[in-house]
Amino acid sequence: MDWNSLSNVDILNEMGRRLKNHRLHKRLTQQQLAEKAGVSLFTVAQIERGKSVSMNLLIAVMRVLRLVNNFELLLPEQEISPVELLRLKGKKVQRIRPKVQ
């Protein structure tokens, strides 16, 4: 799947669908998952419907489903070489300021 071609809404929907499938595979009801994760039933339902929830709540649900290790694939560690650190050390951060109209 080309995740970059999906809209944010499509990504949330796909994540919700996949999390629901993991829950069903583990033979958990939404209520059981909610209780184990320490979140509300509403939160679990929202996630599965592809609605936006806080990262904290999503992580709690993923922890119960034993999916937290997948964050390593989602956000692999980026090593910065010592040479690159030295090169960046001398540069000032430039901020782009919005144009005032």
N, C-alpha and C positions, 0 to 999 in steps of 0.2 A: 504494500500500500504506500502510495506517495503522500505522506502526511503533510508535506509542504503545500500541496495543491488543495488541501481541505481548508474550509473556513473554520474559525474558532468554534462555531456552533456545531459543525460536523465533527470536529475532533471531540468535543464534549459528548456528543451523542455516541460516537464509537467507543469512547472510554467507558461510558455508562453501560453500553451493551456488553462489553467485554467483562466488566466487573460483575455484572449480573450473571453472566455465564460462569464465572469463577465461583460465585456464591452458590449457584445451583449445583455445580459440580461437587462442591463441598457439602451439599445437602443441608444448607442453612436457609431458614426463612429470613425475610428482611428483618423481622423482629429479633430473631436470634443474633444476626449479625450486628444489629444496632446495640443490643445489650452487651455483647462481647467487646465491641469497639468503644462503648461508652458514649455513643451518639444517639440521637433520636431516630425513631422510625422514619420520620419525615425526611431527615438528612439522607438516609439510605435510599429512600424512594427518589429524592431529588437527584442524587448521583446517578442512579440507574436510568433516570429520564433524561440525562444529559444536561442537567441544570448546574449552574455554577455554585460551588460551595467553597469554603475556606480550605486552604492547603492542609491546615491542621486536622480538619475533619476527614479529608480524603486520605491522609496518611494513616489515621487511626483505623479506617476501614481497610485500607490496603495491608496494614499490619496483621489484622485478623485473618485476612485471606492469604497471608504469607507471600505478599507481592512486593514488599518494601525493597528487597534486594534488586528489583528491576530498575530502581533509580540509578543504579550504576550504568545501566544501558542507556537510560534517558539522559543522564548528565555525566558522561565519562570525565574522569579527572584530566585536566589539562595541565601538563607540565610546562613551565616557562624556564628556558635555559638561563644560566647565569649571565651569558652574553646579552641575551634579550633584556634581562632585568637591568643590566648596566645601561643599555641603550635607552630604555624607557625611563630610567631614573632622572635623567637630565631634562626630559621633556615635560612641559607644563600641560595639564589637562585643558583642552579647549572645549568650552561649552557652546552649544549652538543656542542662540537666543531667538525666540520667536519675533517675527517682524511685527511692529506695532503699527496698526493702520488707523 
